[in-house]
Amino acid sequence: MLEQRVREAIERYDMVPRGGRVVVAVSGGLDSVVLLSVLHRLAGSLDASLVVAHLDHALRPESAADAAFVAELCRELGVPVVTERVDVGALAESHRAGIEEAAREARHTFLDRVAREVGAERIALGHTADDQAETILFRLARGTGLEGLRGMDPASERLIRPLLYVSRVDIRSYAEAQGLRWREDSTNVDLRFSRNRIRHRVLPELRTINPEAAEALERAGRLADEALNAVAYLVGYVWPSLEPSEESGRVELSRSAFARLPESVQSFVLREAIRRARGTLRGIERAHVLAARRIVASTAPAGALDLPQARLDVSGDRVAIRGEVQAPAPRASWSVALPLGHSVLSEQRLTVDVCVEPLARRGEVPETDEWTELADAERIAFPLTLRTRREGDRFSPLGMSHDVRLKDFLINQRIPRAERERLPLLCDQEKVVWVVGLRLSERAKVTRSTTRVLRMRVVRSEE
């Protein structure tokens, strides 16, 4: 039974915390309608509450009707819904991006904001096993490595995909058995989009070779994930033998110890060293790693290589990788005590409003926007401070059960270094409560037992 399979996936990957709130992304199509139906049926036993989020991309004449359909569906189920309309076509043009890329970015921005506004621990997406197969094929066509072959994760930070191991055939069977209604998206057959060509041309051809081609691709993704976990273990095992020296943005290794490793292991070690120095492997391709390995393995006493946002230097027996070579602008640190009420911080060009107020009735979506956040007032150690980041700051991002280095969090969010230095942090006496404009602290989130909220709004003046 599909519901049981979804429940097992939720429990296996710890997708929904007890008493948590989940934002369900619902387009109105078959997959997302089934996702909402299953989660609505399981919500009671999972002790979870749902909020639906629907983004109208304004790409089709019938998109407004899709939004109305989702709103009516949620009314029937008694689930609160947040809808928004974004002109993705105009967004793509202004950012000089493709429609698919602009739509994806708009969705992620919208879903992240809704999750922050309603205090949701997770965002549920309706990706299926067929979507996983299409993703793997798409990445293969673009020349991916093992990392891309693993496909989408069933659970990654706040994102969960409860249907990821369910085929589209089983999803349609469930919908028909339950008498569900859904909307057909005409863009799903538009062959101008790469994924549609894979769905309607490539996969059908592969199924003539193997009727279970999609399942085989999905299994390959799982095997790639297992292989990468094994590689991570192997790299961690040999890492101490490389006499590593690490500091902020810099990693050094022993060249002679590196030379004793098999070539395949050398490549993964270099990838790990680059990741530690840069904070991410985004933009690092196989050609970069091979070029780095050639320089390290050469007989020359010294050498250097410029990498995307990093530099590799070889001197004698040491290999050094330095992240973000560009010299950062001098840090202008500041810290301001923040009373409740309205504050104008002229030097920082910020306007701040903070107040404590009763929580709206359960199920109501508070009126917030990107620069407004809500926290549980009982979990705040007053007084408050607004400041820039400090060396050693740690933060517990919403959706994570442990603290991370604030610097690592900002790097993973792809915030440029110059912007990281001026980003406002709203703090209490114990913790970073809110990285303004990005993420609330898990330790300050609104829960089902919250009775009063701290409403925070920070607006930057135009410079």
Secondary structure, 3 states (H helix, E strand, C coil): CHHHHHHHHHHHCCCCCCCCEEEEECCCCHHHHHHHHHHHHHHHHHCCEEEEEEEECCCCCCHHHHHHHHHHHHHHHCCCEEEEECCHHHHHHHCCCCHHHHHHHHHHHHHHHHHHHHCCCEEECCCCHHHHHHHHHHHHHCCCCHHHHCCCCCEECCEECCCCCCCHHHHHHHHHHHCCCCCCCHHHHCCCCHHHHHHHHHHHHHHHHCCCHHHHHHHHHHHHHHHHHHHHHHHHHHHHHHCCEEECCEEEEEHHHHHCCCHHHHHHHHHHHHHHHHCCCCCCCHHHHHHHHHHHHCCCCEEEEEECCEEEEEECCEEEEEECCCCCCCCCCCEEEECCEEEEECCCCEEEEEEEEECCCCCCCCCCCCCEEEEEHHHCCCCEEEECCCCCCEECECCCCCCEEHHHHHHHCCCCHHHHHHCCEEECCCCEEEECCCEEEHHHCCCCCCCEEEEEEEEECCC
